[in-house]
Amino acid sequence: MWAVERRRLRGRGGCRSAWPCGPGGPRGRRRWPLRPTCRSSSPCTTPSPGWTSACGPSCSRTSKAPWSSRSSTTPVRISLRPSLRDGRGGWKTRGSPWSSEGTTLLHPEEDDVMMPQRVRLQLEAAAQHPTSIIGCRVRREPPNSTERYTRWINQLTPDQLLTQVFTSNGPTVIMPTWFCSRAWFSHVGPFDEGGQGVPEDLLFFYDHLRKGGGVVRVDQSLLLYRYLPDAATHSVLETTIWTHRVRFLEERVLPRWTAFTIWNAGRQGRRLYRSLTAEARRKVVAFCDVDENKIRKGFYCHEDSQERPKPRVPILHFRAARPPFVICVKLDLTGGAFEDNLRSLRLREGQDFLHFS
């Protein structure tokens, strides 16, 4: 994690360096080396002109970084406090914000690469939205990796940054792009790093939303986001993420709905139904689908229920069903057929339907 500090370097006695001082320098700390040094096992690289590498966990980038923006009156100081990998689920980020200096925090990851203007543009956005997490668009490397996910990251509308927080994709601005004020980070609380497989970014993102935080994206590609098949994030079990998503849906949405329809009478829709609390299940008035075989069956019977008689939920054609809908159909997989069906109903996302795919 990096910290970005805005400070007026005026008057006597103030450190005029754009970089933090260590023992032996001002405030009894050693001065950082004058030249950037990198102790990473794999050297920092710049894959294309205009991109600057974000160093890995053992890297110290200690001279003025090319992406640090400086004005005549308010220099921007960037102090690098990279977290160490703990071998569990991601960065060991618990201590990084507190050991770093600065009023604004930036979250890099090893192997990703930042555009030079990232700090400047996100700092400007953060000044306008002090209680928001600021993200940005990304370029994927390799370009054809996780194409659907990358389109989703880059194409969400401002409203969808808040309405699509329940999907399996996770946070609507990905953690390597996060930029937020230290004060807001402290208000939300530290990352939950309770052990292997904890989705710390998702849990922090949900806590951020619970406390009224916003989500803003700078609509420029400011990060080269590398796909790593062996990344620690793959150790987080899908069932763990599913449980957190269901609980968040029940907490944030279902209390204000007296009844709703689950769009998808297949495996994912039935799984959501079974995962709900008994109180929430009683609000499900129907499943809906386009599959004639499912519709012809007429109902879904919850065989595992302890109730007698066992609940039977009708299965309807989507045009015969009533909103609001919790949609368990994956986006961008049907050549636009599902999206066309949804648009034909002229519903409002966030009010008449939510995606839970």
N, C-alpha and C positions, 0 to 999 in steps of 0.2 A: 504494500500500500504506500502511496506517496502522499505527502502533504504539500499543499500549495499555500504560501502565505503572502498576503498583500501587506506591505509595510512601507511607510515613508522613511527613507533613509536620510534623515536630516539631523542637524544639530551635532554637538560634540558627544563623544562617548559612545555613539551608536556604531554597531558593526556595519560597514559599508559593503561587505561582500554580498553578492547575490546568492551565496550558498552558506549552509550552516557551518559553524565553527566547532571543532572538536577540542579535546583536552589540550591545554597549552595556549589556546587562543582566547578570545573574549569569553567571559563568564567561566574561565577555568577549563575550557575544553580544547582538545587537540584540533588544530586546523586541518581541514580536509586537504588532500593533495591538490596541487594546482592543475594537474592534468587528469582527465578521466582514466580510471583503471577498471579493468574487468577481470574478475577471477573466476568467471563461469567456466565450466568444463567445455561448453560449446560456445564459441565466440559469438558476440552480437553481430548481426548482419543487417544490411540494408538491401532488400531484394529489388527495389526499384527506385528511381529518382523521386525525391520528395518525401520519402518515408524515413522515419528514424526508429531504430530498434529500441524496444523497451527491454532493458537488461533482465536477466534471470535472477534467481534467488540469491546467488552469490556475487552479484555484480554491484559495483559502486560507481555510479556515474556522477562525477563530482565537480565538473566544470560547468559553465553555463550551458544548459541544454539547448539544442536548436529549436525545441518547441516552446521554450519559455518566452512569453511575451513581455516586453518591457516598454512602458510609457515614460514620458519625461518626468512625471511627478510620482507615479506609483509603480515601482518595480514589482515584478512577480517573482517570489523566491520559491523554488521547488526543492524540497529536501526528500531524497530517496530513502525510504525505510522499507526495503523489500521484505516480505514475509518469507519464512522458510517452509518448505514443504514438510508436512508431518506424516505423509504416507497413509493418511486416513481418507479424506474425502476432498481435499483441496488445499488451499493456502492456510498456513497457521496464522490467521489474521487477528487473533484476539488481542495481542499486545501491540501490533503495529501502529494503530492510530495514537496510542498513548505514548509510544516512544518517539513518534515523529513530531515535527513542529509545523504549524501552519493553521490557517483558519478554514481551509478547504481540502477535502480528501479526494484522491484519485486512486482507482483500483486497477493496477496493471496485472497482467499475468505473463509468465515466462513464455517466450516464443512468439508472442503477439507483437505487432509493429504499429506505431502510432504515426499519424500525419503530423507535420510540424505545427499546424494551426489548432490542434485538438484542445490544448489547455486554454488558449485564448477564447475560442468559441464557446467551450463549455463553462468557462469562468464567467463570461458575459451572460449566459443563460442562467447560471446559478445565482447571479446577482439579482435577476428578475424573479427567480423562483426559489427563495431561500429554504423552503421546506419540501423541496422536490429532489428526487434522484434524477440527475441529468444523464441521458444516454446519447448515443449517436448511431448512425448507420455504419455498416461494416462491409468489408470485402472479405470473401472467404478464400482460404488457401488450403488445399487445392480448390480451384474455382468451382468444380463440379461436386464438391462434398457438401452433404446436407442441404441440397438445393431448396427443398420446401421450407425447411427451417430458416434458411437465410432470407428467402422471400418474405416470410412472416415477420422476421426481425425488422426488415427494411420498409415494409409496405403498410404496417399498421397506421391507422389514422390517429390523430391526437385523442379522440374519444376512445378508440379501441385500446389504447395504452392502459386504460382503466377497466374496460369491459371484458377484455380477454385475459385477465389475470388468473382464470381458473383452468386454463388448458394445460395439457401435459408438457407444453413447451417451456413452462416456468415463467420467470419474470419477463415482462414485456420489453424491458431494456436489459440486455445481458450484462452480467456482473463485470466483465472486462472493460465495459464502456462506462461504468458508474463514476459519477462525479457529484459530490454533495458537500454541504458545509459541515465542519467539524461539530458545530453546535447542534445541528439536526441529528447527525450520527450519534452524538452522545445522548440526545433525547430519546432516540429509538432504542438504543442499547447495543451491547456488543454482539458479535456473531455467536451463535450457538455451535460450539465445536465439541459436543459431548462424546464423540467417538466416531469410529469408522462408519461411513454410509450416512452421515447426517447432511441433509441438503441445506447447508448454512445460508446460501444465497437466497433460496426460496423462503426460508423461515424469517430472515431479516426483512425481505421484501414484504412479506405478509404483515409483520409487525409495523413496518413503515406505513403501510396502508391503514392499519388499524388506528394509528395515531394521527390520521388525517393528512398524511404526506401525499404529494403529487408525483406524477411521472411525466417527464418532458424529454423529447428526443431532438437533438440537433440534426437536421435533415441533410447532413453531408456525411460521406464515408470518411471517417476519421481513424479507423482502425483496420488493420489487416489481421483477421481473426483466423488463426491456424487451427486446422482440425488435427487432433492427435488421437489415434485409435486407442492408445493405452493411457489416456488421461484418467486421473484419479476420479473425476466426476462420474465415470462409468461404473464406479463401485457403489453408487447410491442405488438401492433397489427401487424398481418401479413401484412395488407395493408400498414402500415407505412414502414416496411422493404422492401416490394415489390417496393414501389415508389423510395426509395433510390437505390435499385439494378438496376432498369431500367435506372435511370438517370446516374448511374455510368457506365453502359454498353454503353449508348449513348455517354458519354464523352470520355471513354477510348478506345473503340473498333470500333464502327460504323463509325467514321469519316475516318478511313483508308480503309473501305470496300466500293466499289461502288455498290455492290449488294450482297445479301445473302439469304439463305433459312432457314426457321424456321422448325426444325425437331419436329414435333408433330402437327397434324391438329386437335387435340382435344382441350379440354377446356383451358389448360395452354398455348398452342401455340397461340390460338386465343386471349387469354387475353394479352399475350405479344404484339401481333400485334396492338391491340386496345390501349395499353398503350404507344406506341411509339409516338414521335412527327410526324407530317405530313411529314416532310422531311425524317425521318428515315423509315416511312412506305413505302415511294416510292421506297426504296431500296430493299424491300422484293419481290423477283421474284417468290417465290413459297413456299408452305408448302410441307413437305414430311411425309410419314407415312408407316406403314405396314398393317394397317386396310383396307381391301378390300372395305368395305362399304364407307369409307371416300374417298378412291381413286376413286371409281366408281362415286361418286357425281361429281367429276371433278374440283370443285372450292369452295372457301370460299368467300362469299359476305359480305362486311363490311356495314351492314345495317345502322349503326349509323353515317356513314360518311355524311358530308355536300356536298361532291363532286357529280357532275352529269356528266356522269353516275357513280353510286356507284362502287367503286373498287371491282374487282373480281380477286382473287389470285388463281392460279392453285394449285391443290393438286396432288402430284406425289408419285410414289413408291420411297423409299429412294435410290434405286439403279439408278433411272433415274434422280435424282436431282443433282444439281451442288453445290459444296462447294463455299464459306465457309458456315458453318451451325452454327446457334444458337440453341442448343439442349435443349428442354424443357421436356425431358423424365427423370424421377427420376432414379437415379442409384441404383443398388443392389436390384431391386425389381422384376425382371423377370426371376430369376434363371440363369442369365447370357446370356439370349437370345439377349437382346438389346446390351450388351457389345460385343457379338460375331458379330452382324451385323455391329457395328461401326468399330471393328477391321478389318473386311473383306474389308473395303474401303481403308485401309492403309493410313489414313490421319494423319496429325500432329496436336496435340492438341496445341491450342494457335495461330496457323496459319490458319489451315483449319476448325477448329471447336472450339467452347467454350461451356461449360455446363452452363445452366441457369435454372437448375431444382430445 
